[in-house]
Amino acid sequence: GLGLPQPHARRTELCRLSTAQLDPEYLRGLETVRGFVDRYLEPKMAAEQPLDGPMLAALTSRLVGALNAQKIPSAASVIDSFNSALLAQ
């Protein structure tokens, strides 16, 4: 597996520490994980572009808007529709 050791003995202070203050073994392991990701994982594509954080946020926002406007079916709306058709029989 690709486990990592603790980055620093004072874990409650991690947000305030610089990278240089982290455990060297952790940093080596982090580079190993990054190398694994680079070698074996391909970025997801959307509109022929790699899907990054801002693009994912925009797509999620559009999806939530469409679901809220009931422009695309959700599991609940499909079940409601099925139940209504069943009751109408």
PyMOL commands that place a pseudoatom at each C-alpha (Angstrom):
pseudoatom trace, name=CA, resn=GLY, resi=1, chain=A, elem=C, hetatm=0, pos=[0.000, 0.000, 0.000]
pseudoatom trace, name=CA, resn=LEU, resi=2, chain=A, elem=C, hetatm=0, pos=[0.848, 3.632, -0.136]
pseudoatom trace, name=CA, resn=GLY, resi=3, chain=A, elem=C, hetatm=0, pos=[0.614, 4.582, 3.517]
pseudoatom trace, name=CA, resn=LEU, resi=4, chain=A, elem=C, hetatm=0, pos=[2.112, 7.780, 4.838]
pseudoatom trace, name=CA, resn=PRO, resi=5, chain=A, elem=C, hetatm=0, pos=[3.656, 8.383, 8.254]
pseudoatom trace, name=CA, resn=GLN, resi=6, chain=A, elem=C, hetatm=0, pos=[2.430, 11.274, 10.402]
pseudoatom trace, name=CA, resn=PRO, resi=7, chain=A, elem=C, hetatm=0, pos=[3.542, 14.566, 8.812]
pseudoatom trace, name=CA, resn=HIS, resi=8, chain=A, elem=C, hetatm=0, pos=[4.559, 16.042, 12.176]
pseudoatom trace, name=CA, resn=ALA, resi=9, chain=A, elem=C, hetatm=0, pos=[4.475, 15.062, 15.843]
pseudoatom trace, name=CA, resn=ARG, resi=10, chain=A, elem=C, hetatm=0, pos=[2.344, 18.118, 16.686]
pseudoatom trace, name=CA, resn=ARG, resi=11, chain=A, elem=C, hetatm=0, pos=[-0.644, 17.304, 14.467]
pseudoatom trace, name=CA, resn=THR, resi=12, chain=A, elem=C, hetatm=0, pos=[-2.783, 20.082, 15.944]
pseudoatom trace, name=CA, resn=GLU, resi=13, chain=A, elem=C, hetatm=0, pos=[-0.365, 22.618, 14.452]
pseudoatom trace, name=CA, resn=LEU, resi=14, chain=A, elem=C, hetatm=0, pos=[-0.262, 21.230, 10.891]
pseudoatom trace, name=CA, resn=CYS, resi=15, chain=A, elem=C, hetatm=0, pos=[-2.123, 24.162, 9.356]
pseudoatom trace, name=CA, resn=ARG, resi=16, chain=A, elem=C, hetatm=0, pos=[0.498, 26.572, 10.690]
pseudoatom trace, name=CA, resn=LEU, resi=17, chain=A, elem=C, hetatm=0, pos=[3.569, 24.586, 9.642]
pseudoatom trace, name=CA, resn=SER, resi=18, chain=A, elem=C, hetatm=0, pos=[5.531, 25.154, 6.476]
pseudoatom trace, name=CA, resn=THR, resi=19, chain=A, elem=C, hetatm=0, pos=[6.391, 22.223, 4.235]
pseudoatom trace, name=CA, resn=ALA, resi=20, chain=A, elem=C, hetatm=0, pos=[10.013, 22.443, 5.430]
pseudoatom trace, name=CA, resn=GLN, resi=21, chain=A, elem=C, hetatm=0, pos=[8.858, 21.695, 8.987]
pseudoatom trace, name=CA, resn=LEU, resi=22, chain=A, elem=C, hetatm=0, pos=[7.174, 18.408, 8.024]
pseudoatom trace, name=CA, resn=ASP, resi=23, chain=A, elem=C, hetatm=0, pos=[8.815, 15.043, 8.664]
pseudoatom trace, name=CA, resn=PRO, resi=24, chain=A, elem=C, hetatm=0, pos=[11.248, 14.182, 5.807]
pseudoatom trace, name=CA, resn=GLU, resi=25, chain=A, elem=C, hetatm=0, pos=[9.913, 10.606, 5.703]
pseudoatom trace, name=CA, resn=TYR, resi=26, chain=A, elem=C, hetatm=0, pos=[6.402, 11.989, 5.207]
pseudoatom trace, name=CA, resn=LEU, resi=27, chain=A, elem=C, hetatm=0, pos=[7.622, 14.252, 2.383]
pseudoatom trace, name=CA, resn=ARG, resi=28, chain=A, elem=C, hetatm=0, pos=[9.344, 11.311, 0.638]
pseudoatom trace, name=CA, resn=GLY, resi=29, chain=A, elem=C, hetatm=0, pos=[6.154, 9.271, 0.962]
pseudoatom trace, name=CA, resn=LEU, resi=30, chain=A, elem=C, hetatm=0, pos=[4.113, 12.166, -0.372]
pseudoatom trace, name=CA, resn=GLU, resi=31, chain=A, elem=C, hetatm=0, pos=[6.315, 12.286, -3.470]
pseudoatom trace, name=CA, resn=THR, resi=32, chain=A, elem=C, hetatm=0, pos=[5.824, 8.523, -3.900]
pseudoatom trace, name=CA, resn=VAL, resi=33, chain=A, elem=C, hetatm=0, pos=[2.041, 8.960, -3.790]
pseudoatom trace, name=CA, resn=ARG, resi=34, chain=A, elem=C, hetatm=0, pos=[2.200, 11.871, -6.243]
pseudoatom trace, name=CA, resn=GLY, resi=35, chain=A, elem=C, hetatm=0, pos=[4.301, 9.750, -8.603]
pseudoatom trace, name=CA, resn=PHE, resi=36, chain=A, elem=C, hetatm=0, pos=[1.770, 6.923, -8.358]
pseudoatom trace, name=CA, resn=VAL, resi=37, chain=A, elem=C, hetatm=0, pos=[-1.084, 9.289, -9.185]
pseudoatom trace, name=CA, resn=ASP, resi=38, chain=A, elem=C, hetatm=0, pos=[0.832, 10.752, -12.129]
pseudoatom trace, name=CA, resn=ARG, resi=39, chain=A, elem=C, hetatm=0, pos=[1.675, 7.295, -13.522]
pseudoatom trace, name=CA, resn=TYR, resi=40, chain=A, elem=C, hetatm=0, pos=[-1.601, 5.444, -13.087]
pseudoatom trace, name=CA, resn=LEU, resi=41, chain=A, elem=C, hetatm=0, pos=[-4.446, 7.913, -13.038]
pseudoatom trace, name=CA, resn=GLU, resi=42, chain=A, elem=C, hetatm=0, pos=[-5.691, 9.903, -15.984]
pseudoatom trace, name=CA, resn=PRO, resi=43, chain=A, elem=C, hetatm=0, pos=[-7.573, 13.137, -15.462]
pseudoatom trace, name=CA, resn=LYS, resi=44, chain=A, elem=C, hetatm=0, pos=[-11.310, 13.070, -16.037]
pseudoatom trace, name=CA, resn=MET, resi=45, chain=A, elem=C, hetatm=0, pos=[-12.222, 15.030, -19.133]
pseudoatom trace, name=CA, resn=ALA, resi=46, chain=A, elem=C, hetatm=0, pos=[-15.175, 17.341, -19.727]
pseudoatom trace, name=CA, resn=ALA, resi=47, chain=A, elem=C, hetatm=0, pos=[-15.637, 19.219, -22.997]
pseudoatom trace, name=CA, resn=GLU, resi=48, chain=A, elem=C, hetatm=0, pos=[-12.218, 17.897, -24.077]
pseudoatom trace, name=CA, resn=GLN, resi=49, chain=A, elem=C, hetatm=0, pos=[-10.520, 19.626, -21.113]
pseudoatom trace, name=CA, resn=PRO, resi=50, chain=A, elem=C, hetatm=0, pos=[-9.125, 18.090, -17.925]
pseudoatom trace, name=CA, resn=LEU, resi=51, chain=A, elem=C, hetatm=0, pos=[-11.661, 18.452, -15.132]
pseudoatom trace, name=CA, resn=ASP, resi=52, chain=A, elem=C, hetatm=0, pos=[-10.158, 20.696, -12.456]
pseudoatom trace, name=CA, resn=GLY, resi=53, chain=A, elem=C, hetatm=0, pos=[-11.578, 22.047, -9.195]
pseudoatom trace, name=CA, resn=PRO, resi=54, chain=A, elem=C, hetatm=0, pos=[-13.266, 25.193, -10.570]
pseudoatom trace, name=CA, resn=MET, resi=55, chain=A, elem=C, hetatm=0, pos=[-14.727, 23.253, -13.503]
pseudoatom trace, name=CA, resn=LEU, resi=56, chain=A, elem=C, hetatm=0, pos=[-16.081, 20.560, -11.149]
pseudoatom trace, name=CA, resn=ALA, resi=57, chain=A, elem=C, hetatm=0, pos=[-17.600, 23.255, -8.916]
pseudoatom trace, name=CA, resn=ALA, resi=58, chain=A, elem=C, hetatm=0, pos=[-19.315, 24.872, -11.904]
pseudoatom trace, name=CA, resn=LEU, resi=59, chain=A, elem=C, hetatm=0, pos=[-20.668, 21.538, -13.147]
pseudoatom trace, name=CA, resn=THR, resi=60, chain=A, elem=C, hetatm=0, pos=[-21.923, 20.658, -9.676]
pseudoatom trace, name=CA, resn=SER, resi=61, chain=A, elem=C, hetatm=0, pos=[-23.640, 24.028, -9.381]
pseudoatom trace, name=CA, resn=ARG, resi=62, chain=A, elem=C, hetatm=0, pos=[-25.339, 23.541, -12.755]
pseudoatom trace, name=CA, resn=LEU, resi=63, chain=A, elem=C, hetatm=0, pos=[-26.436, 20.022, -11.804]
pseudoatom trace, name=CA, resn=VAL, resi=64, chain=A, elem=C, hetatm=0, pos=[-27.905, 21.179, -8.485]
pseudoatom trace, name=CA, resn=GLY, resi=65, chain=A, elem=C, hetatm=0, pos=[-29.717, 23.995, -10.282]
pseudoatom trace, name=CA, resn=ALA, resi=66, chain=A, elem=C, hetatm=0, pos=[-31.181, 21.578, -12.820]
pseudoatom trace, name=CA, resn=LEU, resi=67, chain=A, elem=C, hetatm=0, pos=[-32.232, 19.150, -10.093]
pseudoatom trace, name=CA, resn=ASN, resi=68, chain=A, elem=C, hetatm=0, pos=[-33.844, 21.949, -8.084]
pseudoatom trace, name=CA, resn=ALA, resi=69, chain=A, elem=C, hetatm=0, pos=[-35.691, 23.179, -11.173]
pseudoatom trace, name=CA, resn=GLN, resi=70, chain=A, elem=C, hetatm=0, pos=[-36.750, 19.567, -11.845]
pseudoatom trace, name=CA, resn=LYS, resi=71, chain=A, elem=C, hetatm=0, pos=[-35.332, 19.782, -15.362]
pseudoatom trace, name=CA, resn=ILE, resi=72, chain=A, elem=C, hetatm=0, pos=[-33.726, 16.356, -14.987]
pseudoatom trace, name=CA, resn=PRO, resi=73, chain=A, elem=C, hetatm=0, pos=[-35.227, 13.404, -13.170]
pseudoatom trace, name=CA, resn=SER, resi=74, chain=A, elem=C, hetatm=0, pos=[-34.017, 12.461, -9.733]
pseudoatom trace, name=CA, resn=ALA, resi=75, chain=A, elem=C, hetatm=0, pos=[-34.529, 9.112, -8.028]
pseudoatom trace, name=CA, resn=ALA, resi=76, chain=A, elem=C, hetatm=0, pos=[-37.325, 10.644, -5.934]
pseudoatom trace, name=CA, resn=SER, resi=77, chain=A, elem=C, hetatm=0, pos=[-39.127, 12.137, -8.938]
pseudoatom trace, name=CA, resn=VAL, resi=78, chain=A, elem=C, hetatm=0, pos=[-38.965, 8.839, -10.834]
pseudoatom trace, name=CA, resn=ILE, resi=79, chain=A, elem=C, hetatm=0, pos=[-40.443, 6.974, -7.844]
pseudoatom trace, name=CA, resn=ASP, resi=80, chain=A, elem=C, hetatm=0, pos=[-43.150, 9.648, -7.401]
pseudoatom trace, name=CA, resn=SER, resi=81, chain=A, elem=C, hetatm=0, pos=[-44.048, 9.394, -11.070]
pseudoatom trace, name=CA, resn=PHE, resi=82, chain=A, elem=C, hetatm=0, pos=[-44.206, 5.597, -10.896]
pseudoatom trace, name=CA, resn=ASN, resi=83, chain=A, elem=C, hetatm=0, pos=[-46.362, 5.698, -7.762]
pseudoatom trace, name=CA, resn=SER, resi=84, chain=A, elem=C, hetatm=0, pos=[-48.715, 8.269, -9.267]
pseudoatom trace, name=CA, resn=ALA, resi=85, chain=A, elem=C, hetatm=0, pos=[-49.153, 6.171, -12.421]
pseudoatom trace, name=CA, resn=LEU, resi=86, chain=A, elem=C, hetatm=0, pos=[-49.778, 3.091, -10.270]
pseudoatom trace, name=CA, resn=LEU, resi=87, chain=A, elem=C, hetatm=0, pos=[-52.427, 4.877, -8.209]
pseudoatom trace, name=CA, resn=ALA, resi=88, chain=A, elem=C, hetatm=0, pos=[-54.113, 6.217, -11.327]
pseudoatom trace, name=CA, resn=GLN, resi=89, chain=A, elem=C, hetatm=0, pos=[-54.762, 2.676, -12.589]
for i in range(1, 89): cmd.bond("trace and resi %d" % i, "trace and resi %d" % (i + 1))
show_as sticks, trace
zoom trace
